[in-house]
């Protein structure tokens, strides 16, 4: 993931600390459910439109 201005790879300890893909998939449905609930609250408060709220309804693969 470190590309561009870095000429050396990150130390292994940094890579292990920042790696989360191996378990993120287990949190996907909960993360998205929280985002949908947050969008619903924003719509109810009039901060976003109902159309914008609908656009926030995505699903995990």
C-alpha distance matrix in Angstrom:
0.0 3.8 6.0 9.5 11.7 10.3 12.2 11.6 9.0 9.4 12.6 12.9 14.7 11.9 9.5 12.7 13.6 10.7 10.3 12.6 12.2 14.9 17.4 16.5 18.4 21.5 21.4 20.9 24.6 25.5 22.8 24.1 27.7 27.3 25.9 28.8 31.3 30.1 30.5 33.9 35.0 33.9 35.9 38.8 38.8 38.8 35.6 34.1 36.1 36.7 34.9 31.8 32.1 32.3 29.1 27.3 28.5 25.5 25.1 22.6 22.0
3.8 0.0 3.8 6.9 8.3 6.6 8.8 8.6 6.8 7.3 11.0 12.5 14.2 11.3 9.9 13.6 14.2 11.6 12.3 15.1 15.4 18.0 20.4 19.5 21.8 24.7 24.4 24.0 27.8 28.3 25.5 26.9 30.4 29.7 28.3 31.3 33.7 32.1 32.6 36.2 36.9 35.6 37.8 40.7 40.4 40.4 36.9 35.7 37.9 38.8 37.1 33.8 34.3 34.9 31.6 29.8 31.3 28.5 28.4 26.0 25.7
6.0 3.8 0.0 3.7 6.4 6.0 7.8 9.1 8.6 10.3 14.0 15.7 17.7 14.9 13.5 17.2 17.9 15.3 15.8 18.4 18.1 20.9 23.3 22.3 24.2 27.3 27.0 26.3 29.9 30.7 27.8 28.8 32.4 31.9 30.1 32.9 35.5 33.9 33.9 37.6 38.5 36.9 38.9 42.0 41.7 41.3 37.9 36.4 38.5 39.5 37.5 34.3 35.2 35.6 32.2 30.7 32.4 29.5 29.6 27.6 27.0
9.5 6.9 3.7 0.0 3.8 5.7 7.7 10.3 11.0 12.7 16.4 18.6 20.5 17.6 16.7 20.5 20.8 18.2 19.1 21.6 21.4 24.4 26.7 25.3 27.3 30.5 29.8 28.9 32.5 33.2 30.0 30.8 34.5 33.8 31.7 34.6 37.1 35.2 35.1 38.8 39.6 37.7 39.6 42.9 42.3 41.7 38.1 36.8 38.9 40.2 38.1 34.9 36.1 36.7 33.2 32.0 33.9 31.3 31.8 30.0 29.6
11.7 8.3 6.4 3.8 0.0 3.8 6.4 9.3 10.9 12.2 15.7 18.5 20.1 17.1 17.1 20.9 20.9 18.7 20.2 22.9 23.4 26.2 28.4 27.1 29.5 32.4 31.6 31.0 34.6 34.9 31.7 32.8 36.4 35.3 33.3 36.4 38.7 36.6 36.7 40.4 40.9 38.9 41.1 44.2 43.3 42.9 39.2 38.2 40.6 42.1 40.2 36.9 38.1 39.0 35.5 34.2 36.3 33.9 34.4 32.7 32.5
10.3 6.6 6.0 5.7 3.8 0.0 3.8 5.7 7.3 8.7 12.1 15.0 16.7 14.1 14.1 17.9 18.3 16.5 18.0 21.1 21.8 24.3 26.6 25.8 28.3 31.0 30.5 30.3 34.0 34.3 31.3 32.7 36.3 35.2 33.6 36.8 38.9 37.0 37.4 41.1 41.5 39.9 42.2 45.2 44.4 44.3 40.7 39.7 42.1 43.5 41.7 38.3 39.2 40.0 36.7 35.0 36.9 34.3 34.5 32.4 32.1
12.2 8.8 7.8 7.7 6.4 3.8 0.0 3.8 6.9 9.5 12.2 15.1 17.5 15.5 15.4 19.1 20.0 18.7 19.8 23.1 23.6 25.7 28.4 28.0 30.3 33.1 32.9 32.8 36.5 37.0 34.2 35.6 39.2 38.3 36.8 39.9 42.2 40.4 40.8 44.5 45.0 43.4 45.7 48.7 48.0 47.9 44.3 43.2 45.5 46.8 44.9 41.6 42.5 43.1 39.7 38.1 39.8 37.1 37.0 34.7 34.1
11.6 8.6 9.1 10.3 9.3 5.7 3.8 0.0 3.8 6.5 8.7 11.6 14.1 12.7 12.6 16.1 17.3 16.5 17.6 21.1 21.9 23.6 26.3 26.3 28.7 31.3 31.4 31.6 35.4 35.7 33.2 34.9 38.4 37.5 36.3 39.6 41.7 40.0 40.8 44.3 44.8 43.5 46.0 48.8 48.2 48.3 44.8 43.8 46.2 47.3 45.6 42.3 42.8 43.4 40.2 38.3 39.8 36.9 36.6 34.0 33.4
9.0 6.8 8.6 11.0 10.9 7.3 6.9 3.8 0.0 3.8 6.4 8.5 11.3 9.8 9.1 12.6 14.2 13.3 14.0 17.6 18.3 19.9 22.6 22.8 25.2 27.7 27.9 28.3 32.1 32.5 30.1 31.9 35.3 34.6 33.6 36.8 38.9 37.5 38.4 41.8 42.4 41.4 43.8 46.5 46.1 46.4 43.0 42.0 44.3 45.1 43.5 40.2 40.5 41.0 37.9 35.9 37.1 34.2 33.6 30.8 30.2
9.4 7.3 10.3 12.7 12.2 8.7 9.5 6.5 3.8 0.0 3.8 6.3 8.2 6.2 6.4 9.9 10.9 10.3 11.8 15.4 16.9 18.4 20.7 21.0 23.8 25.9 25.9 26.6 30.4 30.4 28.0 30.2 33.4 32.4 31.7 35.0 36.8 35.4 36.5 39.9 40.3 39.4 42.0 44.5 44.0 44.6 41.2 40.4 42.9 43.7 42.5 39.0 39.1 39.8 36.9 34.6 35.9 33.1 32.5 29.8 29.6
12.6 11.0 14.0 16.4 15.7 12.1 12.2 8.7 6.4 3.8 0.0 3.8 5.5 5.4 6.5 8.9 10.1 11.0 12.4 16.1 17.9 18.7 21.0 21.9 24.7 26.4 26.6 27.8 31.5 31.4 29.3 31.8 34.8 33.7 33.4 36.8 38.4 37.1 38.5 41.8 42.0 41.4 44.1 46.5 46.0 46.8 43.5 42.8 45.4 46.1 45.0 41.6 41.4 42.2 39.5 36.9 38.0 35.3 34.4 31.5 31.4
12.9 12.5 15.7 18.6 18.5 15.0 15.1 11.6 8.5 6.3 3.8 0.0 3.8 5.4 5.0 6.2 8.6 10.0 10.4 14.1 15.8 16.0 18.3 19.8 22.4 23.9 24.5 26.0 29.6 29.6 27.9 30.4 33.3 32.5 32.5 35.8 37.3 36.4 37.9 41.0 41.4 41.1 43.7 46.0 45.8 46.7 43.6 42.8 45.3 45.7 44.6 41.4 40.8 41.5 38.9 36.2 36.9 34.1 32.9 29.7 29.5
14.7 14.2 17.7 20.5 20.1 16.7 17.5 14.1 11.3 8.2 5.5 3.8 0.0 3.8 5.5 5.2 6.1 8.7 10.0 13.3 15.8 16.0 17.6 19.0 22.1 23.1 23.4 25.2 28.7 28.2 26.6 29.4 32.0 31.0 31.2 34.6 35.8 34.8 36.7 39.7 39.7 39.5 42.4 44.4 44.1 45.3 42.2 41.7 44.3 44.8 44.1 40.7 40.0 40.9 38.5 35.6 36.4 33.8 32.7 29.6 29.8
11.9 11.3 14.9 17.6 17.1 14.1 15.5 12.7 9.8 6.2 5.4 5.4 3.8 0.0 3.8 5.5 5.1 6.1 8.4 11.8 14.4 15.4 16.9 17.6 20.8 22.2 22.0 23.5 27.1 26.6 24.5 27.2 30.0 28.8 28.7 32.2 33.5 32.2 33.9 37.1 37.1 36.7 39.5 41.7 41.2 42.2 39.0 38.5 41.2 41.9 41.1 37.6 37.1 38.1 35.6 32.8 33.9 31.4 30.6 27.7 28.1
9.5 9.9 13.5 16.7 17.1 14.1 15.4 12.6 9.1 6.4 6.5 5.0 5.5 3.8 0.0 3.8 5.5 5.4 5.9 9.7 11.5 12.5 14.6 15.4 18.3 20.0 20.2 21.4 25.1 25.1 23.1 25.6 28.6 27.8 27.6 30.9 32.5 31.5 33.0 36.1 36.5 36.2 38.8 41.1 40.9 41.8 38.7 37.8 40.3 40.7 39.6 36.4 35.8 36.5 33.9 31.2 32.0 29.3 28.2 25.2 25.2
12.7 13.6 17.2 20.5 20.9 17.9 19.1 16.1 12.6 9.9 8.9 6.2 5.2 5.5 3.8 0.0 3.8 5.6 5.3 8.4 10.8 10.8 12.5 14.1 17.0 18.1 18.6 20.3 23.9 23.6 22.2 24.9 27.6 26.8 27.2 30.4 31.8 31.1 32.9 35.7 36.1 36.1 38.8 40.8 40.8 42.0 39.1 38.3 40.7 40.9 40.1 36.9 36.0 36.6 34.4 31.4 31.9 29.2 27.8 24.6 24.8
13.6 14.2 17.9 20.8 20.9 18.3 20.0 17.3 14.2 10.9 10.1 8.6 6.1 5.1 5.5 3.8 0.0 3.8 5.7 8.2 11.4 12.0 12.7 13.7 17.1 17.9 17.7 19.6 23.0 22.3 20.6 23.6 26.1 24.9 25.3 28.7 29.8 28.8 30.8 33.7 33.7 33.7 36.6 38.5 38.2 39.6 36.6 36.1 38.8 39.1 38.6 35.3 34.3 35.3 33.1 30.0 30.8 28.4 27.3 24.5 25.2
10.7 11.6 15.3 18.2 18.7 16.5 18.7 16.5 13.3 10.3 11.0 10.0 8.7 6.1 5.4 5.6 3.8 0.0 3.8 6.3 9.3 11.0 11.9 11.8 15.3 16.7 16.1 17.5 21.1 20.6 18.4 21.1 23.9 22.8 22.7 26.2 27.5 26.4 28.1 31.2 31.4 31.2 33.9 36.0 35.8 36.9 33.8 33.1 35.7 36.1 35.4 32.1 31.3 32.2 29.9 27.0 27.9 25.4 24.6 21.9 22.6
10.3 12.3 15.8 19.1 20.2 18.0 19.8 17.6 14.0 11.8 12.4 10.4 10.0 8.4 5.9 5.3 5.7 3.8 0.0 3.8 6.0 7.4 9.0 9.5 12.5 14.2 14.4 15.6 19.2 19.3 17.6 20.0 22.9 22.4 22.4 25.6 27.2 26.6 28.1 31.0 31.7 31.6 34.1 36.3 36.4 37.5 34.6 33.5 35.8 35.9 35.0 31.8 31.0 31.5 29.1 26.3 26.7 24.0 22.7 19.6 19.9
12.6 15.1 18.4 21.6 22.9 21.1 23.1 21.1 17.6 15.4 16.1 14.1 13.3 11.8 9.7 8.4 8.2 6.3 3.8 0.0 3.8 5.4 5.8 5.8 9.1 10.6 10.6 12.0 15.6 15.6 14.1 16.6 19.4 19.0 19.3 22.3 23.9 23.6 25.2 27.9 28.7 28.9 31.2 33.3 33.7 34.9 32.2 31.1 33.2 33.0 32.3 29.3 28.1 28.5 26.5 23.5 23.6 21.0 19.5 16.4 17.1
12.2 15.4 18.1 21.4 23.4 21.8 23.6 21.9 18.3 16.9 17.9 15.8 15.8 14.4 11.5 10.8 11.4 9.3 6.0 3.8 0.0 3.8 5.4 5.0 6.9 9.5 10.3 10.7 14.4 15.3 14.0 15.8 18.8 19.2 19.2 21.8 23.8 23.8 25.0 27.7 28.9 29.1 31.1 33.3 34.1 34.9 32.4 30.9 32.6 32.2 31.1 28.4 27.3 27.2 25.0 22.3 22.2 19.1 17.3 14.0 14.0
14.9 18.0 20.9 24.4 26.2 24.3 25.7 23.6 19.9 18.4 18.7 16.0 16.0 15.4 12.5 10.8 12.0 11.0 7.4 5.4 3.8 0.0 3.8 6.1 7.1 8.7 10.6 11.8 15.1 16.0 15.5 17.6 20.1 20.7 21.3 23.7 25.5 25.9 27.3 29.7 30.9 31.5 33.4 35.5 36.4 37.5 35.1 33.7 35.3 34.6 33.7 31.1 29.7 29.5 27.6 24.8 24.2 21.2 18.8 15.3 15.0
17.4 20.4 23.3 26.7 28.4 26.6 28.4 26.3 22.6 20.7 21.0 18.3 17.6 16.9 14.6 12.5 12.7 11.9 9.0 5.8 5.4 3.8 0.0 3.8 5.4 5.7 7.3 9.3 12.3 12.8 12.7 15.1 17.2 17.7 18.8 21.1 22.6 23.1 24.9 27.0 28.1 29.0 31.0 32.7 33.7 35.1 32.9 31.6 33.4 32.5 32.0 29.5 27.7 27.7 26.1 23.1 22.3 19.6 17.3 13.9 14.5
16.5 19.5 22.3 25.3 27.1 25.8 28.0 26.3 22.8 21.0 21.9 19.8 19.0 17.6 15.4 14.1 13.7 11.8 9.5 5.8 5.0 6.1 3.8 0.0 3.8 5.3 5.3 6.4 9.9 10.4 9.5 11.8 14.3 14.7 15.3 17.8 19.5 19.9 21.4 23.7 24.9 25.5 27.5 29.4 30.4 31.6 29.3 27.9 29.7 28.9 28.4 25.7 24.1 24.1 22.5 19.4 18.9 16.3 14.3 11.2 12.3
18.4 21.8 24.2 27.3 29.5 28.3 30.3 28.7 25.2 23.8 24.7 22.4 22.1 20.8 18.3 17.0 17.1 15.3 12.5 9.1 6.9 7.1 5.4 3.8 0.0 3.8 5.4 5.2 8.2 10.0 9.9 11.2 13.6 15.0 15.6 17.3 19.4 20.4 21.5 23.5 25.2 26.0 27.5 29.5 30.9 31.9 30.0 28.2 29.5 28.3 27.6 25.3 23.6 23.0 21.5 18.8 17.6 14.7 12.1 8.5 9.2
21.5 24.7 27.3 30.5 32.4 31.0 33.1 31.3 27.7 25.9 26.4 23.9 23.1 22.2 20.0 18.1 17.9 16.7 14.2 10.6 9.5 8.7 5.7 5.3 3.8 0.0 3.8 5.7 7.4 8.4 9.6 11.5 12.9 14.2 15.7 17.3 18.7 20.1 21.7 23.2 24.7 26.1 27.7 29.1 30.6 32.1 30.4 28.9 30.2 28.9 28.6 26.5 24.3 23.9 23.0 19.9 18.5 16.1 13.3 10.2 11.5
21.4 24.4 27.0 29.8 31.6 30.5 32.9 31.4 27.9 25.9 26.6 24.5 23.4 22.0 20.2 18.6 17.7 16.1 14.4 10.6 10.3 10.6 7.3 5.3 5.4 3.8 0.0 3.8 5.8 5.5 6.0 8.6 10.0 10.7 12.3 14.3 15.5 16.5 18.4 20.1 21.3 22.6 24.4 25.9 27.1 28.7 26.9 25.6 27.2 26.1 26.1 23.7 21.4 21.5 20.7 17.3 16.3 14.4 12.3 9.8 12.2
20.9 24.0 26.3 28.9 31.0 30.3 32.8 31.6 28.3 26.6 27.8 26.0 25.2 23.5 21.4 20.3 19.6 17.5 15.6 12.0 10.7 11.8 9.3 6.4 5.2 5.7 3.8 0.0 3.8 5.5 5.2 6.1 8.5 10.0 10.6 12.2 14.2 15.3 16.5 18.3 20.1 21.1 22.5 24.3 25.8 26.9 25.2 23.5 24.7 23.5 23.1 20.8 18.8 18.5 17.4 14.3 13.1 10.8 8.7 6.2 8.9
24.6 27.8 29.9 32.5 34.6 34.0 36.5 35.4 32.1 30.4 31.5 29.6 28.7 27.1 25.1 23.9 23.0 21.1 19.2 15.6 14.4 15.1 12.3 9.9 8.2 7.4 5.8 3.8 0.0 3.8 5.5 5.3 6.0 8.6 9.9 10.5 12.2 14.1 15.3 16.4 18.4 19.9 20.9 22.4 24.3 25.6 24.4 22.6 23.5 21.8 21.7 20.0 17.4 16.9 16.5 13.4 11.5 9.9 7.5 6.2 9.5
25.5 28.3 30.7 33.2 34.9 34.3 37.0 35.7 32.5 30.4 31.4 29.6 28.2 26.6 25.1 23.6 22.3 20.6 19.3 15.6 15.3 16.0 12.8 10.4 10.0 8.4 5.5 5.5 3.8 0.0 3.8 5.4 5.0 6.1 8.6 9.8 10.5 12.2 14.2 15.2 16.5 18.3 19.9 21.0 22.6 24.3 23.0 21.8 23.2 21.8 22.3 20.2 17.4 17.7 17.6 14.1 12.8 12.0 10.5 9.7 13.1
22.8 25.5 27.8 30.0 31.7 31.3 34.2 33.2 30.1 28.0 29.3 27.9 26.6 24.5 23.1 22.2 20.6 18.4 17.6 14.1 14.0 15.5 12.7 9.5 9.9 9.6 6.0 5.2 5.5 3.8 0.0 3.8 5.5 5.2 6.3 8.8 10.0 10.6 12.5 14.4 15.5 16.6 18.5 20.1 21.2 22.7 20.9 19.7 21.4 20.5 20.8 18.2 15.9 16.5 15.8 12.2 11.9 10.9 10.3 9.6 13.1
24.1 26.9 28.8 30.8 32.8 32.7 35.6 34.9 31.9 30.2 31.8 30.4 29.4 27.2 25.6 24.9 23.6 21.1 20.0 16.6 15.8 17.6 15.1 11.8 11.2 11.5 8.6 6.1 5.3 5.4 3.8 0.0 3.8 5.3 5.0 6.1 8.6 9.7 10.4 12.3 14.2 15.1 16.4 18.3 19.9 20.9 19.4 17.6 18.8 17.6 17.5 15.3 12.9 13.1 12.4 8.9 8.1 7.2 7.1 7.7 11.4
27.7 30.4 32.4 34.5 36.4 36.3 39.2 38.4 35.3 33.4 34.8 33.3 32.0 30.0 28.6 27.6 26.1 23.9 22.9 19.4 18.8 20.1 17.2 14.3 13.6 12.9 10.0 8.5 6.0 5.0 5.5 3.8 0.0 3.8 5.4 5.1 6.2 8.6 9.9 10.5 12.4 14.2 15.3 16.5 18.4 20.0 19.0 17.5 18.5 16.9 17.6 15.8 12.7 13.0 13.5 10.1 8.7 9.1 8.9 10.0 13.7
27.3 29.7 31.9 33.8 35.3 35.2 38.3 37.5 34.6 32.4 33.7 32.5 31.0 28.8 27.8 26.8 24.9 22.8 22.4 19.0 19.2 20.7 17.7 14.7 15.0 14.2 10.7 10.0 8.6 6.1 5.2 5.3 3.8 0.0 3.8 5.4 5.1 6.1 8.6 9.8 10.6 12.3 14.2 15.3 16.5 18.4 17.1 16.2 18.0 17.0 18.1 15.8 12.8 14.2 14.5 10.8 10.7 11.5 12.0 12.8 16.5
25.9 28.3 30.1 31.7 33.3 33.6 36.8 36.3 33.6 31.7 33.4 32.5 31.2 28.7 27.6 27.2 25.3 22.7 22.4 19.3 19.2 21.3 18.8 15.3 15.6 15.7 12.3 10.6 9.9 8.6 6.3 5.0 5.4 3.8 0.0 3.8 5.4 5.0 6.1 8.6 9.9 10.5 12.2 14.2 15.3 16.4 14.7 13.4 15.2 14.6 15.2 12.5 10.0 11.6 11.3 7.5 8.4 9.4 10.9 12.3 15.9
28.8 31.3 32.9 34.6 36.4 36.8 39.9 39.6 36.8 35.0 36.8 35.8 34.6 32.2 30.9 30.4 28.7 26.2 25.6 22.3 21.8 23.7 21.1 17.8 17.3 17.3 14.3 12.2 10.5 9.8 8.8 6.1 5.1 5.4 3.8 0.0 3.8 5.4 5.1 6.2 8.7 9.8 10.5 12.3 14.2 15.2 14.3 12.5 13.4 12.0 12.8 10.9 7.7 8.8 9.5 6.1 6.0 8.2 10.0 12.4 15.9
31.3 33.7 35.5 37.1 38.7 38.9 42.2 41.7 38.9 36.8 38.4 37.3 35.8 33.5 32.5 31.8 29.8 27.5 27.2 23.9 23.8 25.5 22.6 19.5 19.4 18.7 15.5 14.2 12.2 10.5 10.0 8.6 6.2 5.1 5.4 3.8 0.0 3.8 5.4 5.0 6.3 8.7 9.8 10.5 12.4 14.3 13.7 12.9 14.1 12.9 14.6 12.9 9.4 11.2 12.6 9.5 9.5 11.9 13.3 15.4 19.1
30.1 32.1 33.9 35.2 36.6 37.0 40.4 40.0 37.5 35.4 37.1 36.4 34.8 32.2 31.5 31.1 28.8 26.4 26.6 23.6 23.8 25.9 23.1 19.9 20.4 20.1 16.5 15.3 14.1 12.2 10.6 9.7 8.6 6.1 5.0 5.4 3.8 0.0 3.8 5.4 5.1 6.2 8.6 9.9 10.6 12.4 11.1 10.8 12.9 12.7 14.4 12.0 9.2 11.9 12.7 9.5 10.9 13.1 15.1 17.0 20.6
30.5 32.6 33.9 35.1 36.7 37.4 40.8 40.8 38.4 36.5 38.5 37.9 36.7 33.9 33.0 32.9 30.8 28.1 28.1 25.2 25.0 27.3 24.9 21.4 21.5 21.7 18.4 16.5 15.3 14.2 12.5 10.4 9.9 8.6 6.1 5.1 5.4 3.8 0.0 3.8 5.4 5.0 6.1 8.6 9.8 10.5 9.2 7.8 9.5 9.2 10.6 8.2 5.5 8.5 9.4 6.8 8.8 11.6 14.3 16.8 20.2
33.9 36.2 37.6 38.8 40.4 41.1 44.5 44.3 41.8 39.9 41.8 41.0 39.7 37.1 36.1 35.7 33.7 31.2 31.0 27.9 27.7 29.7 27.0 23.7 23.5 23.2 20.1 18.3 16.4 15.2 14.4 12.3 10.5 9.8 8.6 6.2 5.0 5.4 3.8 0.0 3.8 5.4 5.1 6.1 8.6 9.8 10.0 8.8 9.6 8.3 10.8 9.6 6.2 8.7 10.9 9.0 9.8 13.2 15.6 18.4 21.8
35.0 36.9 38.5 39.6 40.9 41.5 45.0 44.8 42.4 40.3 42.0 41.4 39.7 37.1 36.5 36.1 33.7 31.4 31.7 28.7 28.9 30.9 28.1 24.9 25.2 24.7 21.3 20.1 18.4 16.5 15.5 14.2 12.4 10.6 9.9 8.7 6.3 5.1 5.4 3.8 0.0 3.8 5.4 5.0 6.2 8.6 8.7 9.2 10.9 10.6 13.5 11.9 9.2 12.3 14.1 12.0 13.2 16.3 18.6 21.1 24.6
33.9 35.6 36.9 37.7 38.9 39.9 43.4 43.5 41.4 39.4 41.4 41.1 39.5 36.7 36.2 36.1 33.7 31.2 31.6 28.9 29.1 31.5 29.0 25.5 26.0 26.1 22.6 21.1 19.9 18.3 16.6 15.1 14.2 12.3 10.5 9.8 8.7 6.2 5.0 5.4 3.8 0.0 3.8 5.5 5.1 6.3 5.2 5.8 8.4 9.4 11.9 9.8 8.0 11.7 12.9 11.2 13.5 16.5 19.3 21.8 25.2
35.9 37.8 38.9 39.6 41.1 42.2 45.7 46.0 43.8 42.0 44.1 43.7 42.4 39.5 38.8 38.8 36.6 33.9 34.1 31.2 31.1 33.4 31.0 27.5 27.5 27.7 24.4 22.5 20.9 19.9 18.5 16.4 15.3 14.2 12.2 10.5 9.8 8.6 6.1 5.1 5.4 3.8 0.0 3.8 5.3 5.0 5.7 4.8 5.6 6.0 9.0 8.0 6.3 9.6 11.6 10.9 12.8 16.2 19.2 22.2 25.4
38.8 40.7 42.0 42.9 44.2 45.2 48.7 48.8 46.5 44.5 46.5 46.0 44.4 41.7 41.1 40.8 38.5 36.0 36.3 33.3 33.3 35.5 32.7 29.4 29.5 29.1 25.9 24.3 22.4 21.0 20.1 18.3 16.5 15.3 14.2 12.3 10.5 9.9 8.6 6.1 5.0 5.5 3.8 0.0 3.8 5.4 7.6 8.2 8.7 8.5 12.1 11.7 9.5 12.5 14.9 14.0 15.3 18.8 21.5 24.4 27.8
38.8 40.4 41.7 42.3 43.3 44.4 48.0 48.2 46.1 44.0 46.0 45.8 44.1 41.2 40.9 40.8 38.2 35.8 36.4 33.7 34.1 36.4 33.7 30.4 30.9 30.6 27.1 25.8 24.3 22.6 21.2 19.9 18.4 16.5 15.3 14.2 12.4 10.6 9.8 8.6 6.2 5.1 5.3 3.8 0.0 3.8 5.6 7.9 9.6 10.7 14.0 12.9 11.6 15.0 16.8 15.8 17.7 21.0 23.8 26.5 29.9
38.8 40.4 41.3 41.7 42.9 44.3 47.9 48.3 46.4 44.6 46.8 46.7 45.3 42.2 41.8 42.0 39.6 36.9 37.5 34.9 34.9 37.5 35.1 31.6 31.9 32.1 28.7 26.9 25.6 24.3 22.7 20.9 20.0 18.4 16.4 15.2 14.3 12.4 10.5 9.8 8.6 6.3 5.0 5.4 3.8 0.0 3.8 5.5 6.7 8.8 11.7 10.9 10.6 13.9 15.5 15.2 17.5 20.8 24.0 26.9 30.1
35.6 36.9 37.9 38.1 39.2 40.7 44.3 44.8 43.0 41.2 43.5 43.6 42.2 39.0 38.7 39.1 36.6 33.8 34.6 32.2 32.4 35.1 32.9 29.3 30.0 30.4 26.9 25.2 24.4 23.0 20.9 19.4 19.0 17.1 14.7 14.3 13.7 11.1 9.2 10.0 8.7 5.2 5.7 7.6 5.6 3.8 0.0 3.8 6.9 9.7 11.8 9.9 10.0 13.7 14.4 13.8 16.6 19.6 22.8 25.5 28.6
34.1 35.7 36.4 36.8 38.2 39.7 43.2 43.8 42.0 40.4 42.8 42.8 41.7 38.5 37.8 38.3 36.1 33.1 33.5 31.1 30.9 33.7 31.6 27.9 28.2 28.9 25.6 23.5 22.6 21.8 19.7 17.6 17.5 16.2 13.4 12.5 12.9 10.8 7.8 8.8 9.2 5.8 4.8 8.2 7.9 5.5 3.8 0.0 3.8 6.8 8.2 6.1 6.8 10.3 10.8 10.8 13.7 16.6 20.1 22.9 25.9
36.1 37.9 38.5 38.9 40.6 42.1 45.5 46.2 44.3 42.9 45.4 45.3 44.3 41.2 40.3 40.7 38.8 35.7 35.8 33.2 32.6 35.3 33.4 29.7 29.5 30.2 27.2 24.7 23.5 23.2 21.4 18.8 18.5 18.0 15.2 13.4 14.1 12.9 9.5 9.6 10.9 8.4 5.6 8.7 9.6 6.7 6.9 3.8 0.0 3.8 5.3 5.1 6.3 8.7 10.0 11.0 13.4 16.6 20.1 23.3 26.0
36.7 38.8 39.5 40.2 42.1 43.5 46.8 47.3 45.1 43.7 46.1 45.7 44.8 41.9 40.7 40.9 39.1 36.1 35.9 33.0 32.2 34.6 32.5 28.9 28.3 28.9 26.1 23.5 21.8 21.8 20.5 17.6 16.9 17.0 14.6 12.0 12.9 12.7 9.2 8.3 10.6 9.4 6.0 8.5 10.7 8.8 9.7 6.8 3.8 0.0 3.8 5.4 4.9 6.2 8.7 10.0 11.3 14.8 18.1 21.6 24.3
34.9 37.1 37.5 38.1 40.2 41.7 44.9 45.6 43.5 42.5 45.0 44.6 44.1 41.1 39.6 40.1 38.6 35.4 35.0 32.3 31.1 33.7 32.0 28.4 27.6 28.6 26.1 23.1 21.7 22.3 20.8 17.5 17.6 18.1 15.2 12.8 14.6 14.4 10.6 10.8 13.5 11.9 9.0 12.1 14.0 11.7 11.8 8.2 5.3 3.8 0.0 3.8 5.3 5.1 6.4 9.0 10.4 13.4 17.0 20.5 22.7
31.8 33.8 34.3 34.9 36.9 38.3 41.6 42.3 40.2 39.0 41.6 41.4 40.7 37.6 36.4 36.9 35.3 32.1 31.8 29.3 28.4 31.1 29.5 25.7 25.3 26.5 23.7 20.8 20.0 20.2 18.2 15.3 15.8 15.8 12.5 10.9 12.9 12.0 8.2 9.6 11.9 9.8 8.0 11.7 12.9 10.9 9.9 6.1 5.1 5.4 3.8 0.0 3.8 5.4 5.1 6.7 9.4 12.1 15.8 18.9 21.4
32.1 34.3 35.2 36.1 38.1 39.2 42.5 42.8 40.5 39.1 41.4 40.8 40.0 37.1 35.8 36.0 34.3 31.3 31.0 28.1 27.3 29.7 27.7 24.1 23.6 24.3 21.4 18.8 17.4 17.4 15.9 12.9 12.7 12.8 10.0 7.7 9.4 9.2 5.5 6.2 9.2 8.0 6.3 9.5 11.6 10.6 10.0 6.8 6.3 4.9 5.3 3.8 0.0 3.8 5.4 5.3 7.2 10.6 13.9 17.2 20.0
32.3 34.9 35.6 36.7 39.0 40.0 43.1 43.4 41.0 39.8 42.2 41.5 40.9 38.1 36.5 36.6 35.3 32.2 31.5 28.5 27.2 29.5 27.7 24.1 23.0 23.9 21.5 18.5 16.9 17.7 16.5 13.1 13.0 14.2 11.6 8.8 11.2 11.9 8.5 8.7 12.3 11.7 9.6 12.5 15.0 13.9 13.7 10.3 8.7 6.2 5.1 5.4 3.8 0.0 3.8 5.3 5.5 8.9 12.1 15.7 18.2
29.1 31.6 32.2 33.2 35.5 36.7 39.7 40.2 37.9 36.9 39.5 38.9 38.5 35.6 33.9 34.4 33.1 29.9 29.1 26.5 25.0 27.6 26.1 22.5 21.5 23.0 20.7 17.4 16.5 17.6 15.8 12.4 13.5 14.5 11.3 9.5 12.6 12.7 9.4 10.9 14.1 12.9 11.6 14.9 16.8 15.5 14.4 10.8 10.0 8.7 6.4 5.1 5.4 3.8 0.0 3.8 5.5 7.4 11.2 14.4 16.6
27.3 29.8 30.7 32.0 34.2 35.0 38.1 38.3 35.9 34.6 36.9 36.2 35.6 32.8 31.2 31.4 30.0 27.0 26.3 23.5 22.3 24.8 23.1 19.4 18.8 19.9 17.3 14.3 13.4 14.1 12.2 8.9 10.1 10.8 7.5 6.1 9.5 9.5 6.8 9.0 12.0 11.2 10.9 14.0 15.8 15.2 13.8 10.8 11.0 10.0 9.0 6.7 5.3 5.3 3.8 0.0 3.8 5.9 9.4 12.4 15.2
28.5 31.3 32.4 33.9 36.3 36.9 39.8 39.8 37.1 35.9 38.0 36.9 36.4 33.9 32.0 31.9 30.8 27.9 26.7 23.6 22.2 24.2 22.3 18.9 17.6 18.5 16.3 13.1 11.5 12.8 11.9 8.1 8.7 10.7 8.4 6.0 9.5 10.9 8.8 9.8 13.2 13.5 12.8 15.3 17.7 17.5 16.6 13.7 13.4 11.3 10.4 9.4 7.2 5.5 5.5 3.8 0.0 3.8 6.8 10.3 13.1
25.5 28.5 29.5 31.3 33.9 34.3 37.1 36.9 34.2 33.1 35.3 34.1 33.8 31.4 29.3 29.2 28.4 25.4 24.0 21.0 19.1 21.2 19.6 16.3 14.7 16.1 14.4 10.8 9.9 12.0 10.9 7.2 9.1 11.5 9.4 8.2 11.9 13.1 11.6 13.2 16.3 16.5 16.2 18.8 21.0 20.8 19.6 16.6 16.6 14.8 13.4 12.1 10.6 8.9 7.4 5.9 3.8 0.0 3.8 7.0 9.5
25.1 28.4 29.6 31.8 34.4 34.5 37.0 36.6 33.6 32.5 34.4 32.9 32.7 30.6 28.2 27.8 27.3 24.6 22.7 19.5 17.3 18.8 17.3 14.3 12.1 13.3 12.3 8.7 7.5 10.5 10.3 7.1 8.9 12.0 10.9 10.0 13.3 15.1 14.3 15.6 18.6 19.3 19.2 21.5 23.8 24.0 22.8 20.1 20.1 18.1 17.0 15.8 13.9 12.1 11.2 9.4 6.8 3.8 0.0 3.8 6.4
22.6 26.0 27.6 30.0 32.7 32.4 34.7 34.0 30.8 29.8 31.5 29.7 29.6 27.7 25.2 24.6 24.5 21.9 19.6 16.4 14.0 15.3 13.9 11.2 8.5 10.2 9.8 6.2 6.2 9.7 9.6 7.7 10.0 12.8 12.3 12.4 15.4 17.0 16.8 18.4 21.1 21.8 22.2 24.4 26.5 26.9 25.5 22.9 23.3 21.6 20.5 18.9 17.2 15.7 14.4 12.4 10.3 7.0 3.8 0.0 3.8
22.0 25.7 27.0 29.6 32.5 32.1 34.1 33.4 30.2 29.6 31.4 29.5 29.8 28.1 25.2 24.8 25.2 22.6 19.9 17.1 14.0 15.0 14.5 12.3 9.2 11.5 12.2 8.9 9.5 13.1 13.1 11.4 13.7 16.5 15.9 15.9 19.1 20.6 20.2 21.8 24.6 25.2 25.4 27.8 29.9 30.1 28.6 25.9 26.0 24.3 22.7 21.4 20.0 18.2 16.6 15.2 13.1 9.5 6.4 3.8 0.0
